[in-house]
Structures are given as C-alpha cells and as structure tokens.
Amino acid sequence: KPSYRCIRIKSYGYGIIIRYRAFSATPRTDGNSLLDDVKSKPTDDQKMESIMHQIRNLDPFAIDNKLALASCQYVLRYHEQKLRKAAEAKMAHTDALKKEQRGDLQFGYILLQNMLEDTAHTQQKLMSSTLKTEVARKLRDGGLLSESFEEMLEHEAEFTEQHMMIAFGTCCFLGDWPRMVRYGELLEKRHTDRDGNDTGKMPSEFAAVYDLVKGKYALHQSNARMERQKSLQWQTWRVLNIRIRLSEIDCEEWKEKQKEAMAEIVGESNTDHEWEDVKDSGYPDLNKQGAIWQIGSFCQNSITLCGPHFQDKIHVIGKEEYLDERKRYVWTMTEELNLVQNENADKLFTGTYRLSQTAALPDNVERTMETAPVHMHWDCELYLGEEIEAY
C-alpha cells in the first residue's frame, strides 16, 4: 500500500521546495545493483541516462545511506558532464536543461538531508554535510548554503585539508571573512616551504578574495557580515562594453624593456593614448556569487577574476602561472580591475585595469631584459547591460 509523504526543504533563494510523492511501503534497501552502477562511473550516454532515471525514482525514505551519498555524487558528476558537452557544442543552456539540473540537485539535497538525520556515524555526517554544502552552492541559495555549512562545521575537528579548502571557499561565498581568513592562514602554513615561499596549493580562484579581504580592506576585523547570509543573492549581468586607455607601463629599473613594451602597444611615434574598445563583442558576464564578484578575463581566457562584493565597487584580481618553453622558470600573469560606480549612471563603472607579467627566477639565474617584469596600467570603463537569468 503506497504511503504519501511530504519532502520539504527551506529554501531562501527559490521559496519553499515541497514535493509530494507516492512511495511504496517497502523496507529500506541498499540497492546494490544501482550502487555498483553508480560507482562504475560510466561514460556511455545511454548508460548514464539509465542510471539517472533510476536515481530520480528512488524513495529517499527507503534507501541505504551509501546509496544516498553515491547517488548525490553521481548527480553532480552527471550534470557537470552534461553542461560541459553543451558548452563544447556551443549550445545555449535551455530552460529545460536548467529545470532538470535544478530539480536533480534539489532531490540530491533531500537524499543527503535524510542521510544526515538517519546516521549517527561521524564520518557519514561529515561527508553528507560537505556534499550538501556543494549542492547548496550549485543551487545558488544563500540560505541552504549557510545552513549546510553550519552542519559541516559541527564536525570541524574531523576536517582534512580538503575539507578546509572547501570551507575556505564557502566562507568566500557567505562573506564570513573572519573565518575565511582563519582557514586561509592555516592553508598558508601548510603550503609554505622552509624559505617562506608559497607553494601554490591554496584554491587559486579565491586567493585574490583572501588577499583583498585580509590586506587592502581588512574586512575580517569586523564581526559584522557584509550581507545577511540568508538573503545572499546569485546574480548575473551582461557586460556590454569595456573601453581602455593606456596610462603607463612600468618595468621597474628596466627602462629599455619599458620602451620596447610601449612601442609594441602604441607604436614608435604614437604619444597620444586614446580610448579603445577591448573587443567588438563577446565579453564575459559579471557575476555576483553570494558575497563575491566574479568575472572572466577579457584577455586571458583561462583566468577568473574574483574579489569581495561591494554595492558600488568592483575590485577583482586573477592570476595564472605557466612555465616558459624551456621550463627554466615560472611566469605569473596577473589581471586586476578596480572600478567604482558612476554617480550619474549606475550601469557605468570607471577606474583602472592592470595587467602584470613577472617571472620567478631560481637563485642562480640572473634577471635580464628577457625576464624583466612588465606592469601595464590602463584607465578603464565598464558598461553593464541588464541582469540576466543564469544558472
């Protein structure tokens, strides 16, 4: 005889999620066959769809905790692959795809919530709350993210380094700056060599947020949160245009390098630096992800620029490291946007753009013109379009 149960999740971003489903009054099962299929990590599209169909029809009140955990991990992996394939095929993310992903993530959250309430095992609680935190972030829901992270913190004594990195990133989204700095300092200590050099293991996409919060703005020194966590929003705006005008090129003591770089950019005889569009179209979107700003590079596609969110300011930094062709030293490319909102036009932000290139040389290698640092500074104008729905 079927029994009707209500699955209810408090969701501050999307309202109340309520699902009424008819579940068979069957005893809890471990679903060994499905569990084996999920753990096999199939790549065949037909097999993946078959597994996903079975997961969507699970009774969350009558499955084994191992299956609940593995199923939610599969949901995340399934949609990551699906979105990647859509991006490779240059397909627009249709409303149907967004709806399907959101529904599957919500159901995955339900599976994890039931698992968390059902088990007394500390490690299972930690795994469940950690995965819930990841799912809540992908749902772009500040309320669920805050609640799941608090559940995760109940097991802080059991944190591995991976958990610390997840917590560090989650604090960025929540604007929990004191706790973010604490985790950042712990990660720095773990990944600093005997000479005090950073070995680069901190999550790179949040390293800029950490530097700005701890350094320039000292946000961690205030106990007040930048925004109420339960009202945090994930928003996206189109960038209509970005205009730049060269201000200066600084190569430190390498004056010949400065002349060379200037000639390459503006020409030998051009002394007037004029405004110009960065490109004709195809600018990256500006994203507000909870308590941080995020935008892709408009010069180096692989760089993502991030920084703490302010109502009237965009200050984001991104870095990328790469080896030179002879693999003798590491180059670091740094981009920085520092813009403030125009008083008379709220969609216009003006300020500066910086692109720096530096090489870290071994102690036994002398710096030359070839490896001289280059810091290029531009005046910058960024024009925002309308807010768009993004997932």
C-alpha positions, -999 to +999 in steps of 0.1 A: +000+000+000+015+033-010+022+060+016+022+097+008+049+118+024+059+154+021+095+163+013+101+198+024+133+220+022+136+255+035+150+275+005+155+312+008+165+317-028+137+298-045+109+298-019+098+266-003+105+233-022+077+209-015+074+175-032+045+151-026+053+117-040+037+083-035+062+059-021+057+021-017+057+010+019+088-012+014+116-018+038+149+001+034+171-014+007+208-010+000+202-011-038+234-030-045+229-032-082+224+006-086+252+013-062+276-007-084+264+011-115+269+045-099+304+037-086+314+024-121+315+060-134+301+052-169+308+074-198+283+060-223+254+084-227+227+058-227+240+041-196+243+074-178+208+084-186+195+050-174+213+054-141+200+090-137+164+077-144+168+052-116+181+078-092+152+101-099+128+074-089+145+064-056+124+065-025+146+088-002+130+073+029+139+037+019+175+037+006+208+028+022+230+058+033+258+046+010+235+047-020+221+081-010+257+095-008+268+079-041+236+090-059+241+126-050+278+124-061+266+110-094+240+138-098+268+163-096+291+144-120+262+138-144+253+175-148+289+186-149+294+164-179+262+174-195+269+211-192+305+206-204+292+188-235+267+215-241+294+241-239+317+222-262+288+220-287+282+257-282+246+251-272+226+276-252+215+263-218+179+258-225+152+263-199+145+226-199+182+219-191+182+244-162+149+230-148+163+194-150+195+203-133+178+223-105+153+195-098+180+169-097+201+190-073+172+196-051+164+159-049+201+152-042+199+177-013+169+158+000+188+125-001+216+140+019+193+156+044+176+122+051+210+106+054+222+133+078+192+127+101+194+089+098+230+083+106+249+086+139+282+079+122+305+110+124+323+104+091+290+099+073+276+131+088+307+150+077+305+135+041+268+143+039+271+179+052+301+186+030+283+174-001+252+193+009+273+224+011+285+218-025+249+211-037+236+243-020+263+264-037+253+250-071+217+258-063+228+294-057+209+295-025+224+315+004+200+301+030+207+265+022+244+272+019+246+288+053+226+260+070+246+232+054+279+249+062+269+252+098+262+215+098+296+208+083+313+230+110+298+207+137+325+182+126+353+207+122+376+186+145+375+159+118+384+182+089+411+171+065+429+195+043+404+190+016+376+199+040+395+231+050+398+241+013+360+236+008+353+256+040+377+284+028+358+287-005+324+285+012+333+313+036+340+335+005+305+329-009+290+336+025+311+366+033+322+351+066+355+370+064+369+363+099+365+325+094+378+327+058+410+344+069+415+318+097+412+290+072+434+309+047+461+313+073+460+276+082+463+267+045+492+291+040+511+275+069+506+241+054+518+252+019+548+274+027+582+260+023+612+265+046+622+297+029+587+312+033+577+307-003+541+299-012+539+265-029+506+275-046+482+249-031+456+274-019+425+275-041+436+300-068+401+313-076+397+325-040+433+336-034+426+371-046+395+374-024+417+364+006+444+389-003+419+418-006+398+409+024+429+404+047+450+432+032+435+462+015+401+462+030+407+443+064+371+431+063+379+402+086+385+427+115+348+434+117+324+409+133+296+423+111+288+403+079+288+422+046+253+409+040+228+388+058+238+353+047+202+341+043+195+369+018+226+365-003+219+365-040+235+350-070+231+374-099+245+378-134+247+409-157+257+411-193+288+433-200+280+454-230+314+470-235+348+476-219+369+505-230+405+511-220+432+538-225+468+532-217+481+551-187+516+538-181+539+509-185+562+502-156+592+477-159+609+488-127+645+495-134+644+480-169+639+512-189+647+496-222+621+470-216+596+497-209+604+514-243+601+481-261+567+473-245+554+508-252+564+506-289+547+473-292+514+486-278+512+522-292+539+523-319+571+543-321+556+577-329+522+575-311+523+595-279+486+601-276+469+573-258+433+571-270+403+552-257+395+519-275+371+490-271+388+459-258+368+438-284+338+441-306+316+417-287+316+385-266+325+400-232+323+377-201+294+382-178+297+399-144+286+375-117+277+382-081+281+349-063+268+355-028+294+378-012+319+379-040+323+394-075+335+372-103+342+379-140+362+360-166+393+376-181+387+395-214+424+390-223+434+356-209+405+331-213+417+308-185+419+335-158+390+342-135+390+374-116+374+375-081+370+399-052+347+407-023+313+422-033+306+459-027+275+477-037+292+505-056+326+490-064+341+462-084+376+452-073+387+418-087+420+401-093+430+369-111+463+351-116+477+324-138+511+307-137+528+289-166+562+276-174+583+291-202+591+269-232+625+259-218+609+252-184+636+272-166+612+294-146+576+302-139+558+332-152+528+347-134+502+367-153+481+390-130+450+409-140+432+435-118+401+455-123+394+483-098+363+502-107+337+524-089+301+530-099+295+563-117+273+586-097+251+596-126+249+563-145+245+532-123+254+508-152+288+525-158+319+516-137+351+536-141+386+531-128+417+512-137+428+479-153+462+463-147+480+435-165+513+424-150+538+397-161+565+386-138+590+357-137+601+338-106+638+330-112+659+304-093+686+319-071+713+310-096+696+328-126+703+365-132+674+386-143+678+401-178+657+421-203+640+389-213+628+382-178+622+418-167+588+425-151+561+443-171+532+461-154+508+477-178+481+502-164+450+514-183+422+537-175+390+516-178+353+520-184+329+490-180+293+493-192+268+468-178+237+456-195+205+442-179+205+415-153+200+381-169+189+347-155+218+324-152+223+290-136 
